């Protein structure tokens, strides 16, 4: 916005309509996108984020099947 000459500002009375992703509503697809990113992060940075989380374990189990 600054490149267009518009200075940053707060507009307390502004209203925003958030579009809902149809893809994210499908639990299997949403999980694959969320937990898939965690899996990629862990591999890339040699981390162990969420390894004890039951949802992540469930995601990994379905990927192995």
N, CA, C and O atoms as a DFTB+ gen file, in Angstrom:
260 C
 N C O
     1  1       0.813      -1.186       0.000
     2  2       0.000       0.000       0.000
     3  2       0.865       1.261       0.000
     4  3       0.519       2.264      -0.624
     5  1       1.985       1.194       0.704
     6  2       2.862       2.360       0.742
     7  2       3.363       2.704      -0.659
     8  3       3.513       3.877      -1.000
     9  1       3.620       1.677      -1.467
    10  2       4.080       1.912      -2.836
    11  2       3.030       2.662      -3.648
    12  3       3.365       3.365      -4.602
    13  1       1.768       2.515      -3.275
    14  2       0.677       3.199      -3.973
    15  2       0.406       4.564      -3.358
    16  3      -0.496       5.279      -3.797
    17  1       1.183       4.926      -2.346
    18  2       1.013       6.234      -1.715
    19  2      -0.028       6.260      -0.612
    20  3      -0.442       7.334      -0.176
    21  1      -0.458       5.081      -0.151
    22  2      -1.452       5.004       0.925
    23  2      -0.719       4.705       2.221
    24  3      -0.020       3.697       2.327
    25  1      -0.876       5.570       3.195
    26  2      -0.208       5.381       4.480
    27  2      -0.983       4.375       5.338
    28  3      -2.210       4.314       5.263
    29  1      -0.270       3.587       6.153
    30  2      -0.943       2.650       7.055
    31  2      -1.854       3.392       8.024
    32  3      -1.528       4.487       8.485
    33  1      -2.998       2.784       8.328
    34  2      -3.944       3.416       9.249
    35  2      -4.815       2.358       9.905
    36  3      -4.955       1.247       9.395
    37  1      -5.392       2.713      11.030
    38  2      -6.379       1.873      11.707
    39  2      -7.752       2.450      11.433
    40  3      -7.958       3.660      11.524
    41  1      -8.685       1.582      11.097
    42  2     -10.060       2.016      10.851
    43  2     -10.955       1.150      11.742
    44  3     -11.421       0.093      11.316
    45  1     -11.195       1.599      12.979
    46  2     -11.940       0.783      13.945
    47  2     -13.340       0.387      13.489
    48  3     -13.822      -0.677      13.880
    49  1     -13.995       1.190      12.691
    50  2     -15.363       0.890      12.278
    51  2     -15.421       0.046      11.000
    52  3     -16.506      -0.232      10.490
    53  1     -14.265      -0.359      10.489
    54  2     -14.272      -1.129       9.243
    55  2     -14.842      -2.524       9.474
    56  3     -14.723      -3.084      10.564
    57  1     -15.458      -3.071       8.443
    58  2     -16.015      -4.415       8.509
    59  2     -15.433      -5.218       7.362
    60  3     -15.345      -4.744       6.229
    61  1     -15.034      -6.451       7.680
    62  2     -14.412      -7.307       6.677
    63  2     -15.208      -8.594       6.579
    64  3     -15.546      -9.203       7.595
    65  1     -15.505      -9.006       5.363
    66  2     -16.175     -10.285       5.161
    67  2     -15.110     -11.294       4.756
    68  3     -14.486     -11.168       3.703
    69  1     -14.910     -12.297       5.606
    70  2     -13.925     -13.331       5.319
    71  2     -14.562     -14.409       4.462
    72  3     -15.613     -14.950       4.807
    73  1     -13.932     -14.711       3.363
    74  2     -14.413     -15.775       2.508
    75  2     -14.013     -17.102       3.126
    76  3     -12.894     -17.250       3.617
    77  1     -14.903     -18.044       3.105
    78  2     -14.641     -19.351       3.699
    79  2     -14.166     -20.296       2.610
    80  3     -14.773     -20.394       1.544
    81  1     -13.096     -20.976       2.889
    82  2     -12.546     -21.933       1.939
    83  2     -13.419     -23.180       1.895
    84  3     -13.686     -23.792       2.929
    85  1     -13.853     -23.549       0.728
    86  2     -14.614     -24.797       0.590
    87  2     -13.689     -25.992       0.785
    88  3     -14.107     -27.028       1.302
    89  1     -12.451     -25.850       0.376
    90  2     -11.481     -26.930       0.514
    91  2     -11.236     -27.247       1.988
    92  3     -11.177     -28.413       2.379
    93  1     -11.094     -26.197       2.805
    94  2     -10.807     -26.381       4.222
    95  2     -11.942     -26.987       5.013
    96  3     -11.724     -27.491       6.115
    97  1     -13.172     -26.949       4.467
    98  2     -14.316     -27.521       5.180
    99  2     -14.279     -29.045       5.171
   100  3     -14.801     -29.683       6.085
   101  1     -13.675     -29.622       4.162
   102  2     -13.524     -31.071       4.090
   103  2     -12.427     -31.452       5.084
   104  3     -11.265     -31.086       4.904
   105  1     -12.797     -32.180       6.121
   106  2     -11.850     -32.497       7.198
   107  2     -10.590     -33.189       6.692
   108  3      -9.486     -32.857       7.122
   109  1     -10.748     -34.142       5.788
   110  2      -9.576     -34.876       5.291
   111  2      -8.627     -33.948       4.548
   112  3      -7.411     -34.022       4.729
   113  1      -9.175     -33.083       3.721
   114  2      -8.339     -32.152       2.959
   115  2      -7.725     -31.119       3.900
   116  3      -6.539     -30.808       3.793
   117  1      -8.530     -30.587       4.820
   118  2      -8.023     -29.612       5.789
   119  2      -6.903     -30.179       6.632
   120  3      -5.898     -29.510       6.872
   121  1      -7.073     -31.420       7.086
   122  2      -6.036     -32.078       7.885
   123  2      -4.771     -32.280       7.057
   124  3      -3.662     -32.069       7.548
   125  1      -4.939     -32.685       5.812
   126  2      -3.776     -32.913       4.955
   127  2      -3.008     -31.614       4.737
   128  3      -1.778     -31.611       4.691
   129  1      -3.742     -30.515       4.603
   130  2      -3.066     -29.231       4.396
   131  2      -2.367     -28.782       5.676
   132  3      -1.222     -28.333       5.631
   133  1      -3.050     -28.900       6.818
   134  2      -2.484     -28.454       8.094
   135  2      -1.343     -29.361       8.556
   136  3      -0.219     -28.904       8.767
   137  1      -1.642     -30.637       8.710
   138  2      -0.634     -31.560       9.231
   139  2       0.452     -31.830       8.206
   140  3       1.586     -32.149       8.565
   141  1       0.113     -31.704       6.941
   142  2       1.111     -31.842       5.895
   143  2       2.181     -30.764       6.000
   144  3       3.364     -31.026       5.785
   145  1       1.754     -29.556       6.329
   146  2       2.703     -28.449       6.499
   147  2       3.577     -28.678       7.728
   148  3       4.768     -28.370       7.713
   149  1       2.987     -29.217       8.790
   150  2       3.767     -29.536       9.998
   151  2       4.812     -30.597       9.658
   152  3       5.964     -30.506      10.083
   153  1       4.400     -31.592       8.894
   154  2       5.324     -32.655       8.502
   155  2       6.486     -32.092       7.675
   156  3       7.641     -32.454       7.899
   157  1       6.183     -31.220       6.735
   158  2       7.229     -30.589       5.916
   159  2       8.158     -29.726       6.768
   160  3       9.375     -29.751       6.585
   161  1       7.581     -28.959       7.704
   162  2       8.370     -28.118       8.597
   163  2       9.340     -28.971       9.414
   164  3      10.531     -28.673       9.499
   165  1       8.802     -30.039      10.014
   166  2       9.639     -30.911      10.838
   167  2      10.785     -31.510      10.029
   168  3      11.915     -31.592      10.511
   169  1      10.492     -31.924       8.806
   170  2      11.533     -32.521       7.965
   171  2      12.582     -31.485       7.568
   172  3      13.782     -31.752       7.630
   173  1      12.128     -30.316       7.165
   174  2      13.050     -29.285       6.690
   175  2      13.962     -28.766       7.796
   176  3      15.163     -28.589       7.591
   177  1      13.374     -28.520       8.983
   178  2      14.134     -27.910      10.069
   179  2      14.565     -28.902      11.145
   180  3      15.041     -28.508      12.210
   181  1      14.394     -30.194      10.859
   182  2      14.805     -31.250      11.804
   183  2      14.187     -31.020      13.189
   184  3      14.871     -31.095      14.210
   185  1      12.883     -30.738      13.201
   186  2      12.159     -30.474      14.445
   187  2      11.191     -31.612      14.748
   188  3      11.029     -32.531      13.945
   189  1      10.554     -31.546      15.905
   190  2       9.588     -32.574      16.314
   191  2       8.295     -31.939      16.817
   192  3       7.714     -32.386      17.807
   193  1       7.858     -30.905      16.132
   194  2       6.623     -30.224      16.536
   195  2       5.442     -31.183      16.414
   196  3       5.310     -31.880      15.408
   197  1       4.594     -31.220      17.420
   198  2       3.328     -31.962      17.447
   199  2       3.473     -33.480      17.378
   200  3       2.484     -34.168      17.126
   201  1       4.664     -34.023      17.593
   202  2       4.824     -35.473      17.475
   203  2       4.001     -36.245      18.510
   204  3       3.681     -37.413      18.290
   205  1       3.657     -35.617      19.625
   206  2       2.840     -36.278      20.642
   207  2       1.355     -35.961      20.502
   208  3       0.547     -36.445      21.294
   209  1       0.987     -35.166      19.519
   210  2      -0.407     -34.776      19.302
   211  2      -1.157     -35.925      18.619
   212  3      -0.732     -36.414      17.573
   213  1      -2.266     -36.348      19.214
   214  2      -3.041     -37.478      18.686
   215  2      -3.508     -37.219      17.255
   216  3      -3.544     -38.142      16.441
   217  1      -3.862     -35.985      16.943
   218  2      -4.330     -35.673      15.584
   219  2      -3.200     -35.815      14.572
   220  3      -3.420     -36.283      13.455
   221  1      -1.993     -35.412      14.959
   222  2      -0.843     -35.540      14.063
   223  2      -0.487     -37.012      13.878
   224  3      -0.172     -37.447      12.771
   225  1      -0.539     -37.766      14.958
   226  2      -0.264     -39.204      14.869
   227  2      -1.271     -39.884      13.942
   228  3      -0.907     -40.741      13.137
   229  1      -2.543     -39.490      14.064
   230  2      -3.597     -40.056      13.221
   231  2      -3.335     -39.709      11.744
   232  3      -3.486     -40.554      10.862
   233  1      -2.943     -38.461      11.497
   234  2      -2.615     -38.039      10.131
   235  2      -1.456     -38.867       9.565
   236  3      -1.521     -39.337       8.429
   237  1      -0.413     -39.038      10.352
   238  2       0.750     -39.799       9.901
   239  2       0.370     -41.264       9.629
   240  3       0.869     -41.870       8.681
   241  1      -0.509     -41.823      10.461
   242  2      -0.939     -43.207      10.285
   243  2      -1.717     -43.378       8.984
   244  3      -1.576     -44.394       8.303
   245  1      -2.537     -42.385       8.639
   246  2      -3.318     -42.494       7.399
   247  2      -2.405     -42.319       6.181
   248  3      -2.682     -42.865       5.112
   249  1      -1.326     -41.561       6.342
   250  2      -0.387     -41.379       5.226
   251  2       0.409     -42.652       4.967
   252  3       0.762     -42.957       3.828
   253  1       0.687     -43.391       6.040
   254  2       1.480     -44.617       5.913
   255  2       0.665     -45.746       5.294
   256  3       1.215     -46.678       4.708
   257  1      -0.646     -45.649       5.433
   258  2      -1.528     -46.730       4.934
   259  2      -1.668     -46.742       3.432
   260  3      -2.373     -47.591       2.885
